[in-house]
């Protein structure tokens, strides 16, 4: 039995299947951890979504910002257009309702105690432990799977609030949690969210710090596996695994075996 974490697929179905062949993935024995953003930008979002759903319990995928945007499109909380035209095949598919209901019930964070490893799409707050991250994710998941989920999908857009407080309430609180788990890259040195910088950390303003770059974060000791940040690229450290290696931009799709003491890295060529 092996556990492989794989970075953002974004509708790049062919590289995904090629990577599964390269790692000799066996759904009867092995487990996949996917960092989210299953859809968008790539040419085969519908096929990707169908295949991942079909894998059943052999796959764990967290929600990414593109997955949430797809749900908002379906819920008519945002208009389609521009770079999101790639999602039209999903919206028109005969099994669209089934696929999107399955997607809406995916978590925003996943934790494995035996490996002391947390899976998120983008990151987490330096003041949150792994257990607090799970609890905050569960707040959003409760709303997202509830009867009034469309309201959440309409209110999740925006870059504020930028400061975390346990006293945050309502949609402001939920938006902050969503931004931390699905959009975060950089923060100010005062731990305020900054959504303006998407490039590599070394090109950021001096007062900006990667979310994982603060000294003694609350989650210290737990390994965090994440994607989202293609400009950051591949990082494999004892407590940090960054997996978005720009497959949709023609770079690589990456898998890292995370259940072994020494992680094994496998890559295939990205979308052509």
Backbone as CSV, one residue per row, in Angstrom:
resi,resn,N_x,N_y,N_z,CA_x,CA_y,CA_z,C_x,C_y,C_z
1,UNK,0.836,-1.197,0.000,0.000,0.000,0.000,0.869,1.245,0.000
2,UNK,0.547,2.179,-0.897,1.312,3.415,-1.019,0.359,4.605,-0.979
3,UNK,0.855,5.739,-0.470,0.094,6.983,-0.471,0.869,7.996,-1.311
4,UNK,0.256,8.457,-2.384,0.870,9.432,-3.273,0.082,10.740,-3.232
5,UNK,0.782,11.852,-3.073,0.170,13.177,-3.177,0.493,13.737,-4.560
6,UNK,-0.524,14.289,-5.214,-0.379,14.794,-6.580,-0.858,16.240,-6.628
7,UNK,-0.112,17.064,-7.351,-0.426,18.484,-7.451,-1.598,18.789,-8.369
8,UNK,-1.863,20.071,-8.542,-3.036,20.569,-9.254,-3.147,19.969,-10.659
9,UNK,-4.289,19.349,-10.953,-4.511,18.704,-12.253,-5.118,19.685,-13.251
10,UNK,-6.092,20.469,-12.819,-6.724,21.518,-13.622,-7.173,21.031,-14.999
11,UNK,-7.828,19.896,-15.025,-8.376,19.397,-16.273,-7.367,18.762,-17.212
12,UNK,-6.146,18.542,-16.752,-5.108,17.916,-17.591,-5.188,16.392,-17.413
13,UNK,-6.219,15.821,-17.980,-6.525,14.401,-17.776,-5.428,13.479,-18.295
14,UNK,-4.915,13.745,-19.477,-3.916,12.843,-20.080,-2.629,12.769,-19.263
15,UNK,-2.033,13.895,-18.841,-0.869,13.796,-17.955,-1.190,13.092,-16.632
16,UNK,-2.400,13.298,-16.120,-2.803,12.645,-14.874,-2.792,11.126,-15.024
17,UNK,-3.390,10.628,-16.099,-3.403,9.183,-16.306,-1.996,8.658,-16.573
18,UNK,-1.188,9.437,-17.264,0.196,9.030,-17.502,0.965,8.935,-16.184
19,UNK,0.713,9.859,-15.282,1.383,9.838,-13.985,0.932,8.642,-13.154
20,UNK,-0.356,8.323,-13.204,-0.836,7.149,-12.473,-0.189,5.867,-13.006
21,UNK,0.021,5.808,-14.302,0.735,4.663,-14.874,2.182,4.634,-14.390
22,UNK,2.799,5.813,-14.303,4.206,5.888,-13.901,4.410,5.425,-12.458
23,UNK,3.428,5.685,-11.594,3.566,5.257,-10.194,2.948,3.878,-9.960
24,UNK,2.391,3.312,-11.035,1.732,2.001,-10.968,0.632,1.997,-9.916
25,UNK,-0.188,3.002,-9.987,-1.263,3.168,-9.016,-2.261,2.031,-9.094
26,UNK,-2.540,1.431,-7.933,-3.519,0.358,-7.821,-4.613,0.807,-6.857
27,UNK,-5.811,1.145,-7.371,-6.867,1.672,-6.493,-7.338,0.687,-5.428
28,UNK,-7.022,-0.578,-5.585,-7.398,-1.575,-4.578,-6.461,-1.560,-3.370
29,UNK,-5.259,-0.989,-3.554,-4.277,-0.997,-2.478,-3.740,0.388,-2.126
30,UNK,-3.649,1.257,-3.118,-2.992,2.543,-2.931,-4.006,3.669,-2.705
31,UNK,-3.497,4.804,-2.228,-4.327,5.979,-1.974,-3.706,7.198,-2.632
32,UNK,-4.550,8.015,-3.242,-4.118,9.285,-3.813,-4.585,10.430,-2.935
33,UNK,-3.703,11.390,-2.700,-4.068,12.670,-2.096,-3.932,13.725,-3.187
34,UNK,-5.027,14.382,-3.530,-5.004,15.412,-4.570,-5.154,16.782,-3.929
35,UNK,-4.355,17.742,-4.379,-4.313,19.061,-3.742,-5.434,19.993,-4.188
36,UNK,-6.397,19.498,-4.959,-7.503,20.342,-5.392,-7.240,20.998,-6.737
37,UNK,-8.190,21.860,-7.161,-8.182,22.395,-8.520,-8.144,21.244,-9.523
38,UNK,-9.142,20.388,-9.418,-9.280,19.301,-10.384,-9.619,19.845,-11.762
39,UNK,-10.267,21.002,-11.801,-10.860,21.503,-13.051,-10.304,22.874,-13.415
40,UNK,-10.632,23.240,-14.687,-10.414,24.562,-15.265,-9.062,24.662,-15.961
41,UNK,-9.039,25.548,-16.947,-7.854,25.854,-17.747,-7.430,24.706,-18.662
42,UNK,-7.298,23.486,-18.151,-6.933,22.348,-18.990,-8.094,21.911,-19.876
43,UNK,-7.837,21.033,-20.857,-8.835,20.710,-21.879,-9.868,19.661,-21.477
44,UNK,-9.646,18.914,-20.383,-10.522,17.782,-20.082,-10.981,17.784,-18.625
45,UNK,-11.601,18.886,-18.227,-12.085,18.992,-16.848,-13.178,17.976,-16.545
46,UNK,-14.095,17.794,-17.484,-15.201,16.852,-17.273,-14.668,15.431,-17.106
47,UNK,-13.769,15.032,-17.967,-13.215,13.678,-17.908,-12.429,13.476,-16.606
48,UNK,-11.709,14.497,-16.187,-10.956,14.429,-14.939,-11.884,14.242,-13.750
49,UNK,-12.937,15.047,-13.711,-13.881,14.986,-12.594,-14.551,13.617,-12.517
50,UNK,-14.961,13.104,-13.659,-15.604,11.790,-13.690,-14.653,10.700,-13.198
51,UNK,-13.413,10.772,-13.633,-12.461,9.723,-13.283,-12.127,9.745,-11.797
52,UNK,-11.879,10.939,-11.256,-11.539,11.038,-9.835,-12.709,10.556,-8.985
53,UNK,-13.910,10.934,-9.346,-15.086,10.473,-8.603,-15.192,8.951,-8.652
54,UNK,-14.901,8.363,-9.798,-14.993,6.919,-9.977,-13.995,6.165,-9.099
55,UNK,-12.899,6.813,-8.728,-11.879,6.159,-7.908,-12.362,5.892,-6.483
56,UNK,-13.436,6.535,-6.088,-14.054,6.253,-4.789,-13.141,6.505,-3.612
57,UNK,-13.105,5.568,-2.685,-12.374,5.753,-1.436,-10.855,5.687,-1.603
58,UNK,-10.382,5.363,-2.781,-8.934,5.311,-2.993,-8.340,6.698,-3.238
59,UNK,-9.188,7.723,-3.279,-8.703,9.088,-3.500,-9.273,10.030,-2.444
60,UNK,-8.424,10.929,-1.981,-8.830,12.045,-1.121,-8.479,13.315,-1.867
61,UNK,-9.468,14.162,-2.114,-9.176,15.440,-2.747,-9.793,16.562,-1.941
62,UNK,-9.030,17.619,-1.733,-9.559,18.809,-1.080,-10.006,19.800,-2.148
63,UNK,-10.845,20.728,-1.748,-11.349,21.722,-2.686,-10.326,22.835,-2.903
64,UNK,-10.154,23.196,-4.184,-9.336,24.345,-4.533,-10.205,25.512,-4.958
65,UNK,-9.594,26.667,-5.200,-10.359,27.849,-5.572,-11.074,27.669,-6.906
66,UNK,-10.503,26.932,-7.853,-11.170,26.701,-9.130,-12.359,25.747,-8.978
67,UNK,-12.235,24.788,-8.087,-13.365,23.897,-7.814,-14.531,24.675,-7.210
68,UNK,-14.223,25.566,-6.284,-15.259,26.395,-5.673,-15.891,27.330,-6.698
69,UNK,-15.081,27.818,-7.619,-15.636,28.707,-8.652,-16.610,27.946,-9.547
70,UNK,-16.276,26.723,-9.875,-17.199,25.898,-10.661,-18.531,25.750,-9.925
71,UNK,-18.481,25.475,-8.646,-19.714,25.335,-7.864,-20.505,26.642,-7.854
72,UNK,-19.808,27.768,-7.794,-20.488,29.066,-7.815,-21.142,29.328,-9.163
73,UNK,-20.508,28.888,-10.236,-21.106,29.025,-11.575,-22.417,28.246,-11.655
74,UNK,-22.386,27.025,-11.178,-23.574,26.177,-11.224,-24.690,26.765,-10.372
75,UNK,-24.304,27.332,-9.232,-25.288,27.922,-8.325,-25.745,29.306,-8.790
76,UNK,-25.210,29.752,-9.944,-25.558,31.053,-10.518,-25.238,32.208,-9.569
77,UNK,-24.139,32.052,-8.839,-23.676,33.099,-7.943,-22.593,33.954,-8.584
78,UNK,-22.177,33.583,-9.773,-21.206,34.344,-10.538,-21.460,34.033,-12.002
79,UNK,-21.155,34.983,-12.883,-21.386,34.771,-14.309,-20.218,34.044,-14.949
80,UNK,-20.523,33.233,-15.939,-19.478,32.543,-16.682,-18.858,33.501,-17.686
81,UNK,-17.724,33.115,-18.220,-17.104,33.922,-19.261,-15.598,33.881,-19.180
82,UNK,-14.959,34.394,-20.218,-13.508,34.500,-20.258,-12.823,33.173,-20.072
83,UNK,-11.856,33.128,-19.149,-11.032,31.930,-18.976,-11.790,30.784,-18.334
84,UNK,-13.042,31.000,-17.936,-13.809,29.930,-17.309,-14.684,29.178,-18.315
85,UNK,-14.524,29.467,-19.623,-15.293,28.749,-20.636,-14.984,27.260,-20.650
86,UNK,-13.823,26.874,-20.122,-13.430,25.467,-20.106,-14.354,24.616,-19.246
87,UNK,-15.172,25.254,-18.438,-16.069,24.523,-17.545,-17.420,24.219,-18.174
88,UNK,-17.666,24.717,-19.379,-18.985,24.567,-19.992,-19.386,23.106,-20.198
89,UNK,-18.437,22.249,-20.537,-18.763,20.836,-20.761,-19.299,20.188,-19.491
90,UNK,-18.781,20.596,-18.345,-19.292,20.056,-17.085,-20.715,20.544,-16.853
91,UNK,-20.952,21.812,-17.095,-22.271,22.380,-16.850,-23.343,21.738,-17.715
92,UNK,-22.956,21.284,-18.919,-23.916,20.722,-19.868,-23.981,19.197,-19.835
93,UNK,-23.137,18.558,-19.044,-23.073,17.096,-19.017,-24.338,16.502,-18.403
94,UNK,-24.721,15.322,-18.866,-25.928,14.670,-18.349,-25.796,14.270,-16.892
95,UNK,-24.564,14.037,-16.451,-24.322,13.673,-15.054,-23.796,14.853,-14.238
96,UNK,-24.039,16.062,-14.730,-23.531,17.267,-14.070,-23.975,17.364,-12.614
97,UNK,-25.252,17.149,-12.345,-25.756,17.280,-10.973,-25.063,16.310,-10.033
98,UNK,-24.882,15.083,-10.483,-24.234,14.060,-9.658,-22.778,14.416,-9.380
99,UNK,-22.073,14.865,-10.417,-20.667,15.219,-10.269,-20.484,16.398,-9.321
100,UNK,-21.333,17.407,-9.481,-21.167,18.622,-8.703,-21.629,18.440,-7.259
101,UNK,-22.596,17.581,-7.042,-22.977,17.256,-5.667,-21.827,16.536,-4.972
102,UNK,-21.178,15.627,-5.689,-20.001,14.945,-5.130,-18.904,15.957,-4.821
103,UNK,-18.659,16.885,-5.733,-17.601,17.877,-5.531,-17.908,18.775,-4.330
104,UNK,-19.155,19.156,-4.186,-19.560,20.047,-3.098,-19.346,19.399,-1.728
105,UNK,-19.301,18.091,-1.686,-19.117,17.376,-0.420,-17.657,16.989,-0.157
106,UNK,-16.725,17.522,-0.942,-15.307,17.286,-0.659,-14.855,18.223,0.468
107,UNK,-13.861,17.825,1.253,-13.377,18.666,2.357,-12.471,19.795,1.872
108,UNK,-12.225,20.747,2.745,-11.232,21.788,2.474,-9.884,21.465,3.112
109,UNK,-9.871,20.492,4.009,-8.621,20.051,4.641,-8.775,18.593,5.037
110,UNK,-7.659,17.872,4.997,-7.651,16.459,5.370,-6.387,16.194,6.181
111,UNK,-6.526,15.390,7.247,-5.388,15.110,8.127,-5.269,13.623,8.370
112,UNK,-4.036,13.123,8.313,-3.752,11.727,8.634,-2.848,11.691,9.854
113,UNK,-3.380,11.138,10.938,-2.638,11.130,12.200,-1.407,10.252,12.138
114,UNK,-1.501,9.120,11.446,-0.369,8.189,11.412,0.851,8.803,10.728
115,UNK,0.612,9.695,9.767,1.709,10.381,9.088,1.905,11.797,9.613
116,UNK,1.024,12.235,10.511,1.016,13.620,11.003,1.157,14.583,9.818
117,UNK,0.248,14.426,8.859,0.313,15.189,7.613,-1.046,15.807,7.305
118,UNK,-1.022,17.089,6.967,-2.219,17.858,6.646,-2.227,18.190,5.167
119,UNK,-3.342,17.935,4.499,-3.518,18.247,3.082,-4.455,19.436,2.945
120,UNK,-4.006,20.480,2.253,-4.826,21.644,1.936,-4.502,22.069,0.506
121,UNK,-5.361,22.907,-0.064,-5.082,23.349,-1.432,-3.965,24.386,-1.470
122,UNK,-4.085,25.442,-0.658,-3.142,26.554,-0.761,-2.248,26.715,0.456
123,UNK,-2.788,26.520,1.661,-2.003,26.712,2.869,-2.898,26.817,4.078
124,UNK,-2.331,27.327,5.154,-3.101,27.547,6.378,-2.499,28.733,7.111
125,UNK,-3.165,29.171,8.153,-2.702,30.347,8.888,-1.605,29.947,9.870
126,UNK,-0.574,30.776,10.023,0.514,30.444,10.955,0.058,30.275,12.398
127,UNK,-1.079,30.881,12.755,-1.577,30.768,14.137,-2.514,29.576,14.339
128,UNK,-2.720,28.772,13.300,-3.627,27.625,13.416,-2.841,26.325,13.505
129,UNK,-3.149,25.514,14.480,-2.616,24.157,14.516,-3.313,23.324,13.437
130,UNK,-2.829,22.114,13.237,-3.487,21.228,12.274,-4.937,20.982,12.676
131,UNK,-5.176,20.758,13.963,-6.533,20.493,14.434,-7.419,21.725,14.299
132,UNK,-6.870,22.904,14.542,-7.639,24.129,14.349,-7.949,24.355,12.873
133,UNK,-7.016,24.014,12.012,-7.259,24.117,10.573,-8.419,23.221,10.164
134,UNK,-8.423,22.000,10.675,-9.534,21.089,10.385,-10.862,21.635,10.900
135,UNK,-10.825,22.219,12.097,-12.052,22.769,12.677,-12.571,23.948,11.863
136,UNK,-11.657,24.813,11.403,-12.064,25.959,10.577,-12.595,25.474,9.224
137,UNK,-11.930,24.488,8.657,-12.405,23.918,7.399,-13.803,23.342,7.566
138,UNK,-14.046,22.690,8.692,-15.352,22.074,8.948,-16.463,23.112,9.012
139,UNK,-16.151,24.322,9.471,-17.151,25.390,9.495,-17.657,25.680,8.084
140,UNK,-16.719,25.766,7.147,-17.086,26.024,5.748,-17.804,24.819,5.158
141,UNK,-17.299,23.631,5.448,-17.899,22.412,4.905,-19.352,22.248,5.348
142,UNK,-19.645,22.623,6.584,-21.023,22.538,7.084,-21.945,23.428,6.258
143,UNK,-21.488,24.636,5.957,-22.297,25.555,5.151,-22.392,25.085,3.705
144,UNK,-21.283,24.570,3.195,-21.227,24.185,1.786,-22.103,22.971,1.493
145,UNK,-22.302,22.126,2.468,-23.136,20.939,2.273,-24.556,21.139,2.798
146,UNK,-24.846,22.318,3.296,-26.172,22.607,3.820,-27.131,23.108,2.759
147,UNK,-28.362,23.353,3.162,-29.410,23.767,2.228,-29.159,25.152,1.638
148,UNK,-28.461,26.018,2.384,-28.255,27.402,1.937,-26.855,27.601,1.354
149,UNK,-26.292,26.558,0.762,-24.912,26.630,0.278,-24.707,27.695,-0.800
150,UNK,-25.752,28.003,-1.562,-25.604,28.999,-2.630,-25.252,30.370,-2.079
151,UNK,-25.774,30.691,-0.916,-25.445,31.980,-0.298,-23.960,32.064,0.014
152,UNK,-23.396,30.985,0.546,-21.957,30.963,0.824,-21.160,31.171,-0.455
153,UNK,-21.530,30.482,-1.525,-20.798,30.586,-2.782,-20.854,31.988,-3.366
154,UNK,-21.932,32.698,-3.093,-22.030,34.069,-3.558,-21.252,35.050,-2.705
155,UNK,-21.049,34.729,-1.427,-20.389,35.637,-0.493,-18.899,35.363,-0.333
156,UNK,-18.376,34.308,-0.948,-16.993,33.920,-0.676,-15.971,34.786,-1.406
157,UNK,-16.402,35.535,-2.421,-15.453,36.322,-3.208,-15.056,37.597,-2.474
158,UNK,-13.776,37.943,-2.554,-13.269,39.154,-1.933,-12.013,38.898,-1.139
159,UNK,-11.217,39.942,-0.924,-9.924,39.825,-0.250,-9.955,40.273,1.204
160,UNK,-11.117,40.595,1.709,-11.235,41.019,3.099,-12.179,40.083,3.845
161,UNK,-12.003,39.972,5.171,-10.979,40.623,6.006,-9.584,40.039,5.790
162,UNK,-8.586,40.809,6.157,-7.204,40.352,5.990,-6.589,39.843,7.290
163,UNK,-7.227,40.152,8.419,-6.695,39.751,9.730,-7.587,38.688,10.359
164,UNK,-6.938,37.671,10.919,-7.702,36.644,11.611,-8.023,37.072,13.030
165,UNK,-9.257,36.792,13.413,-9.693,36.971,14.795,-10.720,35.903,15.105
166,UNK,-10.598,35.316,16.282,-11.594,34.342,16.689,-12.984,34.939,16.782
167,UNK,-13.045,36.281,16.862,-14.329,36.956,16.957,-15.010,37.197,15.623
168,UNK,-14.338,36.894,14.511,-14.980,37.033,13.203,-16.223,36.156,13.148
169,UNK,-17.268,36.686,12.529,-18.519,35.947,12.453,-19.083,35.965,11.039
170,UNK,-20.039,35.090,10.806,-20.789,35.089,9.556,-19.936,34.862,8.327
171,UNK,-20.342,35.511,7.226,-19.654,35.285,5.964,-18.245,35.874,5.946
172,UNK,-17.973,36.891,6.766,-16.609,37.411,6.847,-15.672,36.335,7.380
173,UNK,-16.108,35.629,8.397,-15.298,34.547,8.971,-15.093,33.434,7.944
174,UNK,-16.170,33.021,7.291,-16.077,31.941,6.315,-15.213,32.341,5.131
175,UNK,-15.322,33.604,4.693,-14.490,34.065,3.576,-13.015,34.047,3.948
176,UNK,-12.694,34.458,5.159,-11.299,34.431,5.593,-10.768,33.000,5.590
177,UNK,-11.558,32.076,6.105,-11.126,30.671,6.140,-10.919,30.141,4.725
178,UNK,-11.865,30.421,3.823,-11.740,29.974,2.436,-10.486,30.568,1.795
179,UNK,-10.233,31.856,2.020,-9.050,32.483,1.436,-7.767,31.863,1.982
180,UNK,-7.756,31.517,3.277,-6.569,30.872,3.853,-6.316,29.498,3.241
181,UNK,-7.365,28.734,3.081,-7.197,27.345,2.662,-7.100,27.172,1.152
182,UNK,-7.651,28.113,0.374,-7.693,27.906,-1.079,-7.013,28.989,-1.906
183,UNK,-6.591,30.109,-1.275,-6.020,31.193,-2.081,-4.700,31.734,-1.541
184,UNK,-4.380,31.476,-0.315,-3.236,32.117,0.334,-1.913,31.798,-0.364
185,UNK,-1.057,32.793,-0.450,0.346,32.605,-0.842,1.232,33.417,0.115
186,UNK,1.040,34.725,0.079,1.859,35.616,0.889,1.026,36.301,1.971
187,UNK,1.724,36.693,3.045,1.140,37.488,4.111,2.093,38.635,4.417
188,UNK,1.571,39.707,5.006,2.476,40.745,5.480,3.193,40.239,6.724
189,UNK,4.236,40.948,7.100,4.962,40.533,8.304,4.137,40.716,9.578
190,UNK,2.938,41.309,9.438,1.978,41.412,10.547,0.905,40.319,10.461
191,UNK,1.128,39.347,9.613,0.221,38.208,9.409,-1.137,38.633,8.824
192,UNK,-1.111,39.605,7.923,-2.321,39.962,7.193,-2.263,39.306,5.821
193,UNK,-3.392,38.801,5.357,-3.436,38.175,4.048,-3.097,39.194,2.963
194,UNK,-2.312,38.764,1.988,-2.005,39.588,0.820,-2.271,38.761,-0.423
195,UNK,-3.242,39.176,-1.214,-3.632,38.409,-2.392,-3.074,38.988,-3.694
196,UNK,-2.228,39.995,-3.602,-1.765,40.671,-4.815,-0.547,40.004,-5.450
197,UNK,0.192,39.217,-4.686,1.430,38.632,-5.214,1.239,37.145,-5.481
198,UNK,1.430,36.742,-6.737,1.311,35.328,-7.099,2.607,34.756,-7.663
199,UNK,3.634,35.589,-7.754,4.916,35.129,-8.267,5.733,34.421,-7.206
200,UNK,6.990,34.137,-7.512,7.851,33.476,-6.519,8.126,34.406,-5.339
201,UNK,8.396,33.849,-4.175,8.602,34.681,-2.981,9.714,35.707,-3.126
202,UNK,10.779,35.372,-3.852,11.920,36.289,-3.922,11.600,37.560,-4.704
203,UNK,10.481,37.564,-5.415,10.091,38.767,-6.150,9.073,39.618,-5.395
204,UNK,8.724,39.234,-4.211,7.717,39.955,-3.435,8.330,41.159,-2.711
205,UNK,7.471,42.086,-2.302,7.914,43.233,-1.515,8.546,42.760,-0.212
206,UNK,9.379,43.574,0.351,10.146,43.188,1.535,9.270,42.877,2.744
207,UNK,8.085,43.479,2.807,7.251,43.245,3.984,6.337,42.030,3.825
208,UNK,6.503,41.276,2.740,5.676,40.098,2.507,6.451,38.824,2.822
209,UNK,5.738,37.870,3.376,6.326,36.604,3.818,5.446,35.464,3.313
210,UNK,6.024,34.372,2.777,5.181,33.213,2.439,4.438,32.736,3.682
211,UNK,3.243,32.218,3.498,2.423,31.818,4.655,3.137,30.811,5.551
212,UNK,4.061,30.039,4.959,4.784,29.025,5.729,6.109,29.559,6.275
213,UNK,6.398,30.848,6.074,7.724,31.373,6.370,7.891,32.023,7.727
214,UNK,6.855,31.974,8.581,6.954,32.575,9.899,7.637,31.618,10.882
215,UNK,8.351,32.189,11.833,9.062,31.374,12.823,8.079,30.732,13.794
216,UNK,8.272,29.453,14.057,7.468,28.692,15.023,5.962,28.812,14.789
217,UNK,5.480,28.437,13.610,4.031,28.471,13.374,3.320,27.465,14.275
218,UNK,2.051,27.688,14.494,1.283,26.818,15.391,1.232,25.382,14.880
219,UNK,1.320,25.211,13.550,1.250,23.864,12.986,2.622,23.168,12.943
220,UNK,3.631,23.797,13.499,4.985,23.241,13.467,5.000,21.808,13.986
221,UNK,5.720,20.950,13.279,5.785,19.532,13.619,4.888,18.682,12.755
222,UNK,3.872,19.302,12.171,2.986,18.612,11.231,3.435,18.921,9.803
223,UNK,3.508,17.899,8.978,3.834,18.120,7.568,2.602,18.637,6.834
224,UNK,2.799,19.651,6.004,1.699,20.205,5.223,1.969,19.959,3.744
225,UNK,0.986,19.380,3.075,1.033,19.116,1.640,0.055,20.067,0.969
226,UNK,0.523,20.796,-0.042,-0.323,21.789,-0.686,0.060,21.982,-2.154
227,UNK,-0.793,22.687,-2.881,-0.552,23.007,-4.284,-0.718,24.494,-4.513
228,UNK,-1.485,24.861,-5.547,-1.952,26.226,-5.787,-0.906,27.188,-6.336
229,UNK,0.338,27.081,-5.917,1.337,28.122,-6.164,2.340,27.624,-7.203
230,UNK,1.962,27.705,-8.490,2.818,27.150,-9.533,4.143,27.886,-9.643
231,UNK,4.168,29.175,-9.298,5.417,29.934,-9.358,6.387,29.517,-8.259
232,UNK,5.879,28.882,-7.214,6.732,28.364,-6.147,7.373,27.053,-6.572
233,UNK,6.576,26.203,-7.238,7.106,24.952,-7.749,7.269,23.878,-6.693
234,UNK,8.100,22.904,-7.004,8.257,21.718,-6.169,9.156,21.996,-4.964
235,UNK,8.620,21.704,-3.788,9.393,21.726,-2.550,9.072,20.438,-1.799
236,UNK,10.085,19.695,-1.423,9.877,18.486,-0.621,10.813,18.548,0.580
237,UNK,10.230,18.931,1.713,10.958,19.038,2.968,10.250,18.177,4.012
238,UNK,10.873,17.910,5.153,10.223,17.077,6.161,8.858,17.595,6.607
239,UNK,8.671,18.928,6.633,7.403,19.465,7.127,6.630,20.257,6.072
240,UNK,7.068,20.210,4.815,6.426,21.018,3.778,6.603,20.362,2.415
241,UNK,5.474,20.134,1.728,5.527,19.566,0.376,4.658,20.425,-0.526
242,UNK,5.303,21.147,-1.444,4.610,22.002,-2.410,4.572,21.279,-3.752
243,UNK,3.367,21.146,-4.336,3.202,20.203,-5.449,2.665,20.784,-6.756
244,UNK,2.338,22.074,-6.796,1.862,22.626,-8.068,3.068,22.963,-8.931
245,UNK,3.351,22.104,-9.887,4.522,22.293,-10.750,4.122,22.701,-12.163
246,UNK,2.959,23.360,-12.285,2.587,24.006,-13.535,2.228,23.078,-14.669
247,UNK,1.554,21.982,-14.368,1.171,21.045,-15.429,0.388,21.740,-16.536
248,UNK,-0.573,22.568,-16.151,-1.442,23.205,-17.143,-0.682,24.218,-17.999
249,UNK,0.481,24.663,-17.531,1.313,25.589,-18.298,2.394,24.853,-19.096
250,UNK,2.292,23.534,-19.172,3.237,22.766,-19.978,4.504,22.369,-19.258
251,UNK,4.539,22.490,-17.932,5.731,22.104,-17.187,5.649,20.640,-16.764
252,UNK,5.319,20.344,-15.513,5.231,18.948,-15.083,3.993,18.746,-14.205
253,UNK,3.556,17.484,-14.131,2.616,17.049,-13.107,3.404,16.147,-12.175
254,UNK,3.278,16.397,-10.874,4.167,15.765,-9.898,3.400,14.934,-8.882
255,UNK,3.947,13.759,-8.585,3.472,12.927,-7.481,4.631,12.724,-6.511
256,UNK,4.312,12.735,-5.223,5.308,12.440,-4.192,4.743,11.348,-3.292
257,UNK,5.472,10.263,-3.153,5.043,9.226,-2.218,5.352,9.697,-0.802
258,UNK,4.317,9.841,0.018,4.469,10.498,1.321,4.399,9.542,2.508
259,UNK,4.188,8.253,2.260,4.084,7.312,3.380,5.413,6.650,3.703
260,UNK,6.468,7.024,2.992,7.794,6.487,3.260,8.657,7.533,3.955
261,UNK,9.651,7.063,4.683,10.543,7.967,5.414,11.258,8.910,4.464
262,UNK,11.680,8.393,3.324,12.292,9.226,2.286,11.295,9.335,1.138
263,UNK,10.698,10.500,0.925,9.683,10.636,-0.129,10.256,10.330,-1.504
264,UNK,9.436,9.709,-2.324,9.816,9.409,-3.702,9.085,10.376,-4.629
265,UNK,9.814,10.991,-5.547,9.251,11.996,-6.447,9.153,11.427,-7.854
266,UNK,7.964,11.557,-8.458,7.740,11.082,-9.820,7.077,12.210,-10.605
267,UNK,7.578,12.492,-11.798,7.025,13.561,-12.617,6.805,13.089,-14.053
268,UNK,5.780,13.666,-14.690,5.574,13.456,-16.117,5.459,14.842,-16.762
269,UNK,5.610,14.844,-18.077,5.503,16.094,-18.814,4.075,16.637,-18.715
270,UNK,3.977,17.950,-18.611,2.687,18.598,-18.452,1.886,18.670,-19.745
271,UNK,0.792,19.435,-19.676,-0.131,19.541,-20.796,0.585,20.073,-22.034
272,UNK,0.369,19.372,-23.149,0.996,19.801,-24.389,0.023,20.658,-25.180
